[in-house]
Amino acid sequence: MEKNVENKNEILKYTVVGIMATFINIGLYSYLVSQGMDYRLSTTIAIAVSVAFAFPANKSYVFKSSGDYKAELIKFITARVFTYLMDFVFIIVFVSLIGIDKYLSKVLVTILVIITNYLLSKKVVFKN
């Protein structure tokens, strides 16, 4: 029972941090695109800024990890590079190949990335 409550609490905290990172990501992406920047460069910059926010928030607030900072940072960045590539490929497929609106595409891809990021963070990066 305690483990179930702990998991729900962790998921809630991850959701809060994830929403904040998502607002940073989508907000910055939207702003950059609205200023005429290419959507591929915009998504790269937006992801980098949201990852810079997400690591310390996930390490200390969500997963309360006491693991080695440098080792976890390397694993976190590696996991985020993987999901960045996933984000980048999917947004190109959605926008350029399928023809989905670039803003809707960003939202859809972000949902997939959030789920993948949680699983990688819990199972690989911050496993205590």
Stockholm file with secondary structure:
# STOCKHOLM 1.0

chainA/1-128         MEKNVENKNEILKYTVVGIMATFINIGLYSYLVSQGMDYRLSTTIAIAVSVAFAFPANKSYVFKSSGDYKAELIKFITARVFTYLMDFVFIIVFVSLIGIDKYLSKVLVTILVIITNYLLSKKVVFKN
#=GR chainA/1-128 SS CHHHHHHHHHHHHHHHHHHHHHHHHHHHHHHHHHTTCCHHHHHHHHHHHHHHHHHHIIIIIISCCCSCHHHHHHHHHHHHHHHHHHHHHHHHIIIIIICCCHHHHHHHHHHHHHHHHHHHIIIIISCC
#=GC SS_cons         CHHHHHHHHHHHHHHHHHHHHHHHHHHHHHHHHHTTCCHHHHHHHHHHHHHHHHHHIIIIIISCCCSCHHHHHHHHHHHHHHHHHHHHHHHHIIIIIICCCHHHHHHHHHHHHHHHHHHHIIIIISCC
//
